[in-house]
Amino acid sequence: MTDGPLIVQSDKTLLLEIDHERAQDCRKAIAPFAELERSPEHIHTYRLTPLGLWNARAAGYDAEQVVDTLLTYSRYAVPHALLIDVAETMARYGRLRLEKHPAHGLVLSSTDRPVLEEVLRAKKIKPMLGERVDDATVIVHPSERGNLKQALVKIGWPAEDHAGYVDGEAHAIDLVEDGWALRDYQRDAVDSFWHGGSGVVVLPCGAGKTIVGAGAMAQARATTLILVTNTVSARQWKAELLKRTTLTEDEIGEYSGAVKEIRPVTIATYQVLTTRRKGAYPHLDLLDARDWGLIVYDEVHLLPAPIFRMTADLQARRRIGLTATLVREDGRESDVFSLIGPKRYDAPWKDIEAQGWIAPADCVEVRVTLPDGERLAYATAEAEDRYRLASCTRVKTRVAQELVAQHRGQPTLVIGQYLDQLDELATALGAPVITGDTTVKERERLFEGFRTGEIELLVVSKVANFSVDLPGAEVAIQVSGSFGSRQEEAQRLGRLLRPGSGGKTARFYTVVARDTVDADFAQNRQRFLAEQGYAYRIVDAEDLPA
Amino acid sequence: MSTAPPRSLAEQLRSWPDDRLAALLRQRPDLGVPAPQDSTQLASRAAARPSVLRMLDQLDRLHLTVLEAVVVLGAGCTGAQVREVVHAAPTAVDDAVRHLLAVALLWGDEDHLRPISILGDLLGPLAAGAAHAPRRTPDRVRELLAEISPQARAMLEHVEASGLVGAVEQADRRVTPERARTPVEELLARALLTPRDHRHVTVPPDVAIVLRGGRTTRDEVTGPPPLATSERDRALVDRAAAGAAGEFTQRVELLLETWGATPPAALRSGGLGVRDLRAATALLGAPEEVTVLAIEVAAAADLLAIGATDDLDEAWLPTDAFDAWRAQDTAQRWSRLAHAWLESPRLAAAVGTKDGRGRTLNPLAEGAERSWAVDTRREVLTALAALPDGRVLAATTGAASLVTHLEWRRPRRPTGREELVAATLAEAAALGVVALGGAAVHGAALLEGADAAAAALAPLLPPPVDHVLIQADLTAVAPGPLEHELATKLATLADVESRGGATVYRFDAGSIRRAFDAGWSAEEVHTFIAEASRTPVPQPLVYLVDDVSRRFGTVRVGAATAFVRSDDEHALAELVHDPRTAALRLRRIAPTVVITDAPTDVLLATLRDVGVAPVLEASDGTVRLARRDTQRARTPRRRTSPGVAQARDAARVSAVVTAVRAGDRAVAARPTTATTSSPAAVLSQLRDAVESGRSVWIGYTDNEGGVSERVVEPRRVDGGWLTAHDARSDDTRAFALHRITAVRPL
């Protein structure tokens, strides 16, 4: 029996005791093949999944190394069945290879005849393949490169893509590191991406994902298409790129509902790409408008399904996905893996926080009790109305007022889901409100005001969830959300994690109605936070310091 | 010992000293049950086919080859002759001969060996041909071989290589060497092939031995073929096996614990249903084979048996022994399971396969017994334990070499050995008896007994831990096996999320409530958590416990038969304290509500007696006016309609008449002289009657010993049974021939 930091469970979870002296080494050793599932304060849980193991294979690890790592760090005997499973799963990767054939173009080949036969007989895969070249090789329709990879992952025979990338149109891009420099983890992220070809970088909000994107562009030195969630985010990307790289205003184009520019670096929104007119996507041509050398997907966890389909056609181009969390509420993580690429880099939030790159956060759940009248209304309400009723209780407004008063002088965001509630809050707090209806111009004006400190309190709807850079936010008060969405929780917490002035501890309040579905959903979200290593406290509204 | 060889096995046994006889009985226990009357009977049993077969099945290839050689050489051969023809080291042959003498498959002595006569039929073609074969010297055989054509030689060698027997038309034709035209005739004429029957020829032993280079076998049979091995650290094997052992034990415990609360029904056939198996598989999170093994082993270890549930249904339940077992430490628990597995005749791998009638075999159902299972397990384990330190069975070729090894150890084993060995290895690995292809130290110790195995395993297991780590996401991680009491308490308070070397527990409102239901107080929960946790208890957990405790029991439920309510609290207070209402056992649950177990009519009557004027409330709260119900009896129902009864009577009468008439005829036909026919006469008379189709009179003794006389029309006589139409019951029946005392044709 060794005294390792790792306990390997038969259900394929790995428990890492982080106070152990060898925990850091162990974390580094298992990170390439195990998915970090939760990272609360004492024991981190990793999981071995086929995707994770194939990721590792793609990154050049073999089963022997994985098994050896497990045996080296494991405290107890490693279940034999698990080791066999690891070896078998990893052996499935790379039996099939996508390659460039000098005569036939893109081909699928295999040295393992039975596997190839099995794959050729799969109903979903047959239409993507062309003529048989010989026993071990079959032609692939070039347009199906992505779809084929996706389908192969689904049937458990992931293909190794050796067909390579087109370089794209060269375009000089360099980082301008004046007064700042790529942080170590950002450099690591760029390097792992570049060596892997394509893939996803997972970093918490505020950890500088945009810079990782810029770093990747500087590596590629080619024309780049950047896909982002919305216009505001597009503008922020542009501003950031101008600040951090040699790119000039004229080289960066915006392709959105309002402006349609195509330049060497083009920033497009998901929305404009997925706009349908008469059953067609009129803006899809953008993807072929230039010979892009790199495609950047911002917030890859929000990538809409049509973009997935388009991405399938872009397999010959380098792709980088950026996200704070690979959790997709629709469970399509495997599509991200097969179409954009495997996870190339991630780091526990707490580690980055410990390095001082993101602000520490203090999460507090405030429980309010529904007044008797509302309790009765809640009890008799239809199931689908209950969440709204519980979320929008008037008591929350009062609590929000108290909290705002308590943090007067600190930039504060009040975040909610329901517009009526937001309006009511805005009135009660005397603060401007930003919703989906607010014009971009007005939004930018308010954000700018918030950034400069002119405005210290904003009431925002879920439009502010994504890609809004609010450097100064120190306090967030969440009054309602989209049910138990963990993704949303991560994004909202992310609002606070940008290091503020003087490394102040950010406060994240969630106001929750006790004994209702609101509390149940809150528990779900909180569990996610706790799993990210953010311990939280629960206080009763009555106990708040007045 | 006399120098003259004994004249029979019986005589030899009579001359043996007691200890030798005792050794024989230990080797062949079937000879002693029931105790034989004398040596003659013992000798006759020892030479009986079933007993000899039993002994042969336990012999390895060397012993069987030696035995075969003795049969081929014929009674009276010497040890030296045997050594010459057996392809093995002379000392090994001598040892084998000595063993065969000791188990009474051979008798006589070294200079004069005699096989038990039945061996000729049981040992295969070489021995079978020995009895009537020509015995020629090797030189003579070689001369004959030199005479024949190359085609004949090729044919002979082909027959020799393919099992010594070949099919030929008219195998027993007579030919002389001069007249032989075909290769077969050349061989037959020189008795290089001898006819076995009309259509088969066989290579006589003397020829076979010459063809095989002067030996009875081409291959050397001194010892078992070596196992294919590879190198593996001994400690790693032990560790991996100990891990598997701990895990298997945990699984059995979890399974039985769950089944104790929600037992799966026992099928009528005694097995376990497929659905329950699937549920168990999901519960254990193990492959189905492992689940089946856990179930089978638990039953074999007497921890699981069929019992009656509270509803008196037959179900699979943990036994009393389970409670004692659970209190033991892991090593002891495991050794009980592993030992039960080793000694169980049931093969878990047979579950799920189809039996002869195409039915799938359920877990725990009859039909998974394999007579070889125990022996195979012991052999496999012995073979693995005998590997030198640091060597284990090679990953790919190892299993095949083990099969070959077992083929040498037990050549007469029936088919399916590959599957049996593979299943045994897989089961042993799941149990943690072997790992990575090698027998663990505690696995090897299992051969010496359960206690030795437990002692060997104990130091390999992680020591139990007495604390958990509680985290803000409301999980508690036990970084090792927990002490029994702590584990039990924690299991009440939290749900297990992940098992293995460590256990992950999750607290939620449901699990905390469960603890309150079990009688814990919030204070106890707090204290327990604080004591069990090595790290500070996170605030959300403290809050959760308080939150559940706040809501626990706010609504209370009880049973009552009737209630009394009144806005006048004083009136109710009077009622409760009035001695005349004591029998009602009134209980006040709110200032204005009193309940009782007495039914409403009693309650009403008593209250009226006390002088209260109660009003009865209906279930919807409205007042029901009391009105005395007039009473009625239930209309009786006639049992059956008259028509049906008449028909029944008629049928009964006709049956009686038939019987009576038949009885009359039988009496009339009774032989005048009370002679009992001999069985042979009975049979021939019945056969005649069947042929001629006539009725006969028979005297018959039934099951209970009652004697009856019947007239029957015989239809068929076979298998000791007479099938005949019986006039008495007007039905076709079967009569046991031996019960028919007399027959007389009518």
Interface residues (C-beta under 8 A of the other chain):
Chain A: M1 I7 V8 Q9 S10 D11 T13 L15 E17 R38 P40 E41 H42 I43 T45 L71 S74 R75 Y76 A77 V78 P79 H80 A81 E365 R514 D515 Q526 R527 A530 E531 Y534 A535 Y536 R537 I538
Chain B: L236 R239 A240 A241 A242 G243 A244 G246 E247 G285 A286 P287 A429 A435 L436 L460 P462 L469 Q471 A472 D473 L474 T475 V477 P479 G480 S498 R499 G500 G501 A502 V504 T535 P538 Q539 P540 Y543 D547 R551
